Amino acid sequence: MRLRYRRRRDQLVAALADHAPHVHVSGIAAGLHAVLELPPGTEQSILQGARWQGLALEGLSRFRDPAAPPTSRDALVVAYGTPPDHSFAGALDALLRALPAGE
């Protein structure tokens, strides 16, 4: 399973490098989630675009403590381990359509 999820993360990173090189990927390579750091002010519009693509993503803002100081860090939390094998490529394509093209 570790190898399968590592391959998915590698596919995600490679696809982002081609389509959206301005989106930085963080999170440990051994995990099941990645954090996609977005251009400032774009989290909500990209989440809306993802919903239109049929994706269920969360913005990093959802995980912030309401008492924490405001930040301009916009990001998506992507659970690349969630889609079944037969739909991972389609989910990845939908994610790329929801992101702004490379700058």
DSSP file with accessible surface (Angstrom, degrees, kcal/mol):
  #  RESIDUE AA STRUCTURE BP1 BP2  ACC     N-H-->O    O-->H-N    N-H-->O    O-->H-N    TCO  KAPPA ALPHA  PHI   PSI    X-CA   Y-CA   Z-CA
    1    1 A M     >        0   0  129      0, 0.0     4,-2.5     0, 0.0     5,-0.3   0.000 360.0 360.0 360.0 -38.7    0.0    0.0    0.0
    2    2 A R  H  >  +     0   0  220      1,-0.2     4,-2.3     2,-0.2     5,-0.2   0.908 360.0  48.7 -58.9 -41.3    2.9    2.4    0.8
    3    3 A L  H  > S+     0   0  102      2,-0.2     4,-2.4     1,-0.2    -1,-0.2   0.911 109.6  52.4 -65.6 -40.0    4.2    2.0   -2.7
    4    4 A R  H  > S+     0   0  103      1,-0.2     4,-1.9     2,-0.2    -2,-0.2   0.939 112.9  43.5 -61.3 -46.9    0.8    2.6   -4.2
    5    5 A Y  H  X S+     0   0   54     -4,-2.5     4,-2.4     1,-0.2    -1,-0.2   0.867 111.1  54.6 -70.6 -33.5    0.3    5.8   -2.3
    6    6 A R  H  X S+     0   0  113     -4,-2.3     4,-2.7    -5,-0.3    -1,-0.2   0.919 107.9  50.4 -64.0 -40.4    3.8    7.0   -3.0
    7    7 A R  H  X S+     0   0  147     -4,-2.4     4,-2.5     2,-0.2    -2,-0.2   0.906 109.5  51.0 -62.8 -41.4    3.1    6.5   -6.7
    8    8 A R  H  X S+     0   0   11     -4,-1.9     4,-2.5     2,-0.2    -2,-0.2   0.929 110.7  47.9 -62.4 -44.2    0.0    8.6   -6.4
    9    9 A R  H  X S+     0   0   29     -4,-2.4     4,-2.8     1,-0.2     5,-0.2   0.925 111.3  51.1 -62.5 -42.1    1.8   11.4   -4.7
   10   10 A D  H  X S+     0   0   73     -4,-2.7     4,-2.5     1,-0.2    -1,-0.2   0.904 110.1  49.5 -61.6 -40.1    4.5   11.3   -7.3
   11   11 A Q  H  X S+     0   0   98     -4,-2.5     4,-2.6     2,-0.2    -1,-0.2   0.910 111.4  49.7 -63.3 -42.9    1.8   11.5  -10.1
   12   12 A L  H  X S+     0   0    3     -4,-2.5     4,-2.5     2,-0.2     5,-0.2   0.949 112.4  46.4 -60.5 -49.4    0.3   14.5   -8.3
   13   13 A V  H  X S+     0   0   51     -4,-2.8     4,-2.3     1,-0.2    -2,-0.2   0.923 114.3  47.7 -61.9 -43.8    3.6   16.3   -7.9
   14   14 A A  H  X S+     0   0   54     -4,-2.5     4,-1.7    -5,-0.2    -1,-0.2   0.919 111.8  49.6 -64.8 -43.2    4.5   15.6  -11.6
   15   15 A A  H  X S+     0   0   16     -4,-2.6     4,-2.8     1,-0.2     5,-0.4   0.908 111.9  48.5 -64.1 -40.6    1.1   16.7  -12.9
   16   16 A L  H  X S+     0   0    3     -4,-2.5     4,-2.2     1,-0.2     7,-0.3   0.893 106.9  56.1 -66.5 -38.2    1.3   19.9  -10.8
   17   17 A A  H  < S+     0   0   60     -4,-2.3    -1,-0.2    -5,-0.2    -2,-0.2   0.887 115.3  39.2 -60.9 -35.2    4.8   20.6  -12.1
   18   18 A D  H  < S+     0   0  144     -4,-1.7    -2,-0.2    -5,-0.2    -1,-0.2   0.910 130.3  25.1 -79.3 -45.1    3.5   20.5  -15.7
   19   19 A H  H  < S+     0   0   64     -4,-2.8    83,-1.8     1,-0.2    -3,-0.2   0.829 137.1  16.3 -92.4 -38.4    0.2   22.2  -15.3
   20   20 A A    ><  +     0   0    0     -4,-2.2     3,-2.3    -5,-0.4    -1,-0.2  -0.530  60.4 166.0-139.6  68.6    0.5   24.5  -12.3
   21   21 A P  T 3  S+     0   0   80      0, 0.0    -4,-0.1     0, 0.0    -1,-0.1   0.703  75.7  66.3 -63.9 -15.3    4.2   25.0  -11.4
   22   22 A H  T 3  S+     0   0   47     -6,-0.1     2,-0.7    -3,-0.1    -5,-0.1   0.554  82.1  89.4 -81.2  -6.3    3.3   27.9   -9.1
   23   23 A V  S <  S-     0   0    8     -3,-2.3     2,-0.4    -7,-0.3    15,-0.2  -0.827  71.5-150.7 -94.3 115.3    1.5   25.5   -6.8
   24   24 A H  E     -A   37   0A 116     13,-1.2    13,-3.3    -2,-0.7     2,-0.5  -0.710   4.5-144.4 -89.2 135.7    3.9   24.2   -4.2
   25   25 A V  E     +A   36   0A  25     -2,-0.4     2,-0.3    11,-0.2    11,-0.2  -0.861  24.6 169.1-101.7 129.9    3.3   20.7   -2.7
   26   26 A S  E     +A   35   0A  28      9,-2.6     9,-2.5    -2,-0.5     2,-0.1  -0.823  25.4  88.5-130.8 175.8    4.1   20.1    0.9
   27   27 A G  S    S-     0   0   41     -2,-0.3     7,-0.1     7,-0.2     2,-0.0  -0.142  83.2 -62.1 109.1 149.7    3.4   17.3    3.4
   28   28 A I    >   -     0   0  128      1,-0.1     3,-1.6    -2,-0.1     5,-0.2  -0.353  39.8-130.1 -70.1 144.8    5.5   14.2    4.0
   29   29 A A  T 3  S+     0   0   28      1,-0.3   -20,-0.1     3,-0.1    -1,-0.1   0.685 105.7  59.6 -67.6 -16.9    5.9   11.8    1.1
   30   30 A A  T 3  S+     0   0   87    -21,-0.0    -1,-0.3   -24,-0.0   -24,-0.1   0.454  92.8  89.1 -90.7   0.3    4.9    8.9    3.2
   31   31 A G  S <  S-     0   0   20     -3,-1.6   -22,-0.1     2,-0.2     3,-0.0  -0.038  78.3-124.2 -88.2-169.2    1.4   10.3    4.0
   32   32 A L  S    S+     0   0   79     48,-0.0    49,-1.4   -23,-0.0    48,-0.4   0.333  89.1  57.8-115.6   1.4   -2.0   10.1    2.4
   33   33 A H        -     0   0  102     46,-0.2     2,-0.3    -5,-0.2    46,-0.2  -0.943  59.4-163.2-131.8 153.0   -2.5   13.9    2.1
   34   34 A A  E     - B   0  78A   0     44,-2.2    44,-3.2    -2,-0.3     2,-0.6  -0.972  16.4-136.4-131.4 150.1   -0.7   16.7    0.4
   35   35 A V  E     -AB  26  77A  28     -9,-2.5    -9,-2.6    -2,-0.3     2,-0.7  -0.938  14.7-156.6-106.2 122.2   -1.0   20.4    1.0
   36   36 A L  E     -AB  25  76A   0     40,-2.7    40,-2.0    -2,-0.6     2,-0.4  -0.903  10.9-145.4-101.7 109.5   -1.1   22.5   -2.2
   37   37 A E  E     -AB  24  75A  61    -13,-3.3   -13,-1.2    -2,-0.7    38,-0.3  -0.658  22.2-161.9 -79.4 127.0    0.0   26.0   -1.4
   38   38 A L  E     - B   0  74A  14     36,-2.8    36,-0.5    -2,-0.4     3,-0.1  -0.621  28.5 -83.0-107.7 163.1   -1.9   28.4   -3.7
   39   39 A P    >   -     0   0   25      0, 0.0     3,-1.5     0, 0.0     4,-0.2  -0.336  67.5 -83.6 -59.7 144.5   -1.5   32.0   -4.8
   40   40 A P  T 3  S+     0   0  100      0, 0.0    33,-0.1     0, 0.0    32,-0.1  -0.207 113.1  17.4 -53.5 138.4   -2.8   34.4   -2.1
   41   41 A G  T 3  S+     0   0   69     31,-0.3     4,-0.2    -3,-0.1    32,-0.1   0.538 100.7  95.1  80.4  10.6   -6.5   35.0   -2.2
   42   42 A T    <>  +     0   0   29     -3,-1.5     4,-2.4     2,-0.1     5,-0.3   0.546  49.0  94.5-111.1  -6.6   -7.4   32.0   -4.4
   43   43 A E  H  > S+     0   0    4     -4,-0.2     4,-2.6     1,-0.2     5,-0.2   0.921  88.8  43.7 -55.6 -51.4   -8.4   29.3   -1.9
   44   44 A Q  H  > S+     0   0  114      1,-0.2     4,-2.2     2,-0.2    -1,-0.2   0.911 114.6  48.2 -65.5 -41.2  -12.2   29.9   -2.0
   45   45 A S  H  > S+     0   0   79     -4,-0.2     4,-2.3     2,-0.2    -1,-0.2   0.897 113.1  48.6 -68.2 -34.5  -12.4   30.3   -5.8
   46   46 A I  H  X S+     0   0    6     -4,-2.4     4,-2.6     2,-0.2    -2,-0.2   0.905 109.2  52.8 -72.0 -37.4  -10.4   27.1   -6.4
   47   47 A L  H  X S+     0   0   11     -4,-2.6     4,-2.3    -5,-0.3    -2,-0.2   0.918 109.8  49.3 -61.3 -40.8  -12.5   25.2   -3.9
   48   48 A Q  H  X S+     0   0   66     -4,-2.2     4,-2.1     2,-0.2    -2,-0.2   0.931 110.8  49.5 -63.4 -44.5  -15.6   26.3   -5.8
   49   49 A G  H  X S+     0   0   13     -4,-2.3     4,-1.3     1,-0.2    -2,-0.2   0.888 109.4  52.4 -61.1 -38.1  -14.0   25.2   -9.1
   50   50 A A  H  <>S+     0   0    0     -4,-2.6     5,-2.8     2,-0.2     3,-0.3   0.908 107.0  52.1 -65.0 -41.2  -13.2   21.9   -7.5
   51   51 A R  H ><5S+     0   0  126     -4,-2.3     3,-1.6     1,-0.2    -2,-0.2   0.909 106.8  53.4 -61.5 -39.5  -16.8   21.4   -6.4
   52   52 A W  H 3<5S+     0   0  196     -4,-2.1    -1,-0.2     1,-0.3    -2,-0.2   0.810 106.8  53.1 -64.0 -27.0  -17.9   22.1  -10.0
   53   53 A Q  T 3<5S-     0   0   69     -4,-1.3    -1,-0.3    -3,-0.3    -2,-0.2   0.430 124.1-107.1 -86.1   0.2  -15.5   19.4  -11.1
   54   54 A G  T < 5S+     0   0   69     -3,-1.6     2,-0.3     1,-0.3    -3,-0.2   0.658  73.9 138.9  85.0  17.1  -17.1   17.0   -8.6
   55   55 A L      < -     0   0   30     -5,-2.8     2,-0.8    -6,-0.1    -1,-0.3  -0.727  47.7-147.0 -97.3 146.1  -14.2   17.0   -6.1
   56   56 A A        +     0   0  105     -2,-0.3     2,-0.3     2,-0.0    -9,-0.0  -0.856  38.4 156.2-110.1  91.1  -14.6   17.1   -2.4
   57   57 A L        -     0   0   27     -2,-0.8     2,-0.4   -10,-0.2    21,-0.1  -0.777  32.2-138.6-112.1 161.0  -11.5   19.0   -1.2
   58   58 A E  E     -C   77   0A  81     19,-1.2    19,-3.1    -2,-0.3     2,-0.2  -0.935  13.9-130.5-118.0 144.3  -10.9   21.0    1.9
   59   59 A G  E >   -C   76   0A   2     -2,-0.4     3,-1.4    17,-0.2     4,-0.4  -0.621  22.8-121.0 -85.6 151.0   -9.2   24.3    2.2
   60   60 A L  G >  S+     0   0   27     15,-2.7     3,-1.9     1,-0.3     4,-0.3   0.838 109.3  71.5 -60.9 -28.3   -6.4   24.8    4.7
   61   61 A S  G >  S+     0   0   44     14,-0.4     3,-1.3     1,-0.3    -1,-0.3   0.806  86.2  65.9 -59.3 -27.9   -8.5   27.6    6.3
   62   62 A R  G <  S+     0   0  161     -3,-1.4    -1,-0.3     1,-0.2    -2,-0.2   0.781 101.4  49.2 -63.9 -24.8  -10.9   25.0    7.6
   63   63 A F  G <  S+     0   0  117     -3,-1.9     2,-0.3    -4,-0.4    -1,-0.2   0.411  87.5 108.4 -98.3   2.2   -8.2   23.6    9.8
   64   64 A R  S <  S-     0   0   76     -3,-1.3    -3,-0.0    -4,-0.3     0, 0.0  -0.589  76.7-112.8 -82.0 143.9   -7.1   26.9   11.3
   65   65 A D    >   -     0   0  105     -2,-0.3     3,-2.1     1,-0.1    -1,-0.1  -0.560  21.7-134.7 -70.3 128.1   -7.9   27.7   14.9
   66   66 A P  T 3  S+     0   0  131      0, 0.0    -1,-0.1     0, 0.0    -2,-0.0   0.779 105.7  55.7 -58.8 -23.0  -10.4   30.6   14.9
   67   67 A A  T 3  S+     0   0   88      2,-0.1    -2,-0.0     3,-0.0    -3,-0.0   0.572  86.0 104.6 -85.9  -7.5   -8.4   32.3   17.6
   68   68 A A  S <  S-     0   0   46     -3,-2.1     3,-0.1     1,-0.1    -4,-0.0  -0.369  86.4 -94.0 -71.5 151.8   -5.2   32.2   15.5
   69   69 A P        -     0   0  109      0, 0.0    -1,-0.1     0, 0.0    -4,-0.1  -0.323  52.3 -93.7 -63.0 146.8   -4.0   35.4   13.9
   70   70 A P        -     0   0  131      0, 0.0     2,-0.3     0, 0.0    -3,-0.0  -0.281  46.0-169.2 -62.0 148.3   -5.2   35.8   10.3
   71   71 A T        -     0   0   75      2,-0.1    -3,-0.0    -3,-0.1     0, 0.0  -0.960  29.3-140.9-136.1 155.9   -2.9   34.6    7.6
   72   72 A S        +     0   0   89     -2,-0.3     2,-0.8     2,-0.1   -31,-0.3   0.256  61.6 125.7 -99.7  12.8   -2.8   35.0    3.9
   73   73 A R        -     0   0  104    -33,-0.1     2,-0.4   -32,-0.1    -2,-0.1  -0.612  40.7-170.6 -76.9 109.9   -1.6   31.4    3.4
   74   74 A D  E     +B   38   0A  24     -2,-0.8   -36,-2.8   -36,-0.5     2,-0.3  -0.844  17.8 148.9-100.5 138.2   -4.1   29.8    1.0
   75   75 A A  E     -B   37   0A   0     -2,-0.4   -15,-2.7   -38,-0.3   -14,-0.4  -0.989  37.5-129.1-161.8 160.1   -3.9   26.1    0.4
   76   76 A L  E     -BC  36  59A   0    -40,-2.0   -40,-2.7    -2,-0.3     2,-0.6  -0.912  15.6-140.4-111.8 146.7   -5.8   22.9   -0.4
   77   77 A V  E     -BC  35  58A  26    -19,-3.1   -19,-1.2    -2,-0.4     2,-0.6  -0.941  23.7-165.8-105.3 115.2   -5.6   19.7    1.5
   78   78 A V  E     -B   34   0A  12    -44,-3.2   -44,-2.2    -2,-0.6     2,-1.3  -0.921  14.6-156.6-110.2 120.4   -5.7   16.9   -1.0
   79   79 A A    >   +     0   0   29     -2,-0.6     3,-1.4   -46,-0.2   -46,-0.2  -0.723  17.7 174.5 -92.8  86.4   -6.3   13.3    0.1
   80   80 A Y  T 3  S+     0   0    5     -2,-1.3    -1,-0.2   -48,-0.4   -47,-0.2   0.638  73.1  63.0 -74.2  -8.8   -4.7   11.5   -2.7
   81   81 A G  T 3  S+     0   0   16    -49,-1.4    -1,-0.3     1,-0.1   -48,-0.1   0.611  88.9  74.0 -85.5  -9.7   -5.3    8.1   -1.0
   82   82 A T  S <  S+     0   0  108     -3,-1.4    -2,-0.2   -50,-0.3    -1,-0.1   0.925  72.6  81.2 -75.6 -48.3   -9.1    8.5   -1.1
   83   83 A P  S    S-     0   0   26      0, 0.0     5,-0.1     0, 0.0     0, 0.0  -0.325  86.1-110.9 -63.4 142.7  -10.1    7.8   -4.8
   84   84 A P    >>  -     0   0   68      0, 0.0     3,-1.7     0, 0.0     4,-0.9  -0.288  34.3-103.5 -62.8 158.4  -10.3    4.2   -5.8
   85   85 A D  G >4 S+     0   0   88      1,-0.3     3,-0.8     2,-0.2     4,-0.5   0.875 119.6  56.7 -53.0 -41.7   -7.6    3.0   -8.3
   86   86 A H  G 34 S+     0   0  167      1,-0.2    -1,-0.3     2,-0.1     4,-0.2   0.688 115.3  36.5 -69.7 -14.8  -10.0    3.1  -11.2
   87   87 A S  G <> S+     0   0   41     -3,-1.7     4,-2.3     2,-0.1    -1,-0.2   0.419  86.9  95.3-117.4   3.8  -10.9    6.8  -10.7
   88   88 A F  H <X S+     0   0   16     -4,-0.9     4,-2.7    -3,-0.8     5,-0.2   0.930  85.9  49.8 -63.0 -45.2   -7.6    8.3   -9.5
   89   89 A A  H  > S+     0   0   64     -4,-0.5     4,-2.4     1,-0.2    -1,-0.2   0.916 112.5  48.2 -61.0 -40.8   -6.5    9.5  -12.9
   90   90 A G  H  > S+     0   0   43      2,-0.2     4,-2.3     1,-0.2    -1,-0.2   0.897 111.3  49.9 -66.1 -39.3   -9.9   11.2  -13.5
   91   91 A A  H  X S+     0   0   25     -4,-2.3     4,-2.3     2,-0.2    -2,-0.2   0.906 110.4  50.6 -65.6 -39.9   -9.8   12.8  -10.1
   92   92 A L  H  X S+     0   0   21     -4,-2.7     4,-2.4     2,-0.2    -2,-0.2   0.932 110.2  49.4 -64.2 -43.0   -6.3   14.2  -10.8
   93   93 A D  H  X S+     0   0   87     -4,-2.4     4,-2.0     1,-0.2    -2,-0.2   0.909 110.3  50.9 -61.4 -42.2   -7.4   15.6  -14.1
   94   94 A A  H  X S+     0   0    4     -4,-2.3     4,-1.5     2,-0.2    -1,-0.2   0.905 108.7  51.9 -63.4 -40.0  -10.4   17.2  -12.4
   95   95 A L  H  X S+     0   0    7     -4,-2.3     4,-1.2     1,-0.2     3,-0.4   0.937 108.2  51.1 -61.7 -44.6   -8.1   18.8   -9.8
   96   96 A L  H  < S+     0   0   23     -4,-2.4     3,-0.4     1,-0.2    -1,-0.2   0.874 107.9  52.7 -62.8 -35.7   -5.8   20.2  -12.6
   97   97 A R  H  < S+     0   0  145     -4,-2.0    -1,-0.2     1,-0.2    -2,-0.2   0.824 107.2  53.0 -67.6 -29.2   -8.9   21.7  -14.3
   98   98 A A  H  < S+     0   0   14     -4,-1.5    -1,-0.2    -3,-0.4    -2,-0.2   0.730  98.3  79.0 -78.8 -21.2   -9.9   23.4  -11.0
   99   99 A L  S  < S-     0   0    7     -4,-1.2     2,-0.1    -3,-0.4     3,-0.1  -0.595  91.8-104.0 -87.1 149.3   -6.4   25.0  -10.6
  100  100 A P        -     0   0   48      0, 0.0     3,-0.1     0, 0.0    -1,-0.1  -0.438  46.7-102.4 -67.4 142.7   -5.3   28.1  -12.4
  101  101 A A        -     0   0   65      1,-0.1   -81,-0.2    -4,-0.1   -82,-0.1  -0.198  53.9 -70.1 -62.2 159.8   -2.9   27.3  -15.2
  102  102 A G              0   0   38    -83,-1.8    -1,-0.1   -84,-0.1   -82,-0.1  -0.074 360.0 360.0 -52.7 147.9    0.8   27.9  -14.7
  103  103 A E              0   0  179     -3,-0.1    -1,-0.1     0, 0.0   -83,-0.0  -0.719 360.0 360.0-102.6 360.0    2.1   31.5  -14.6
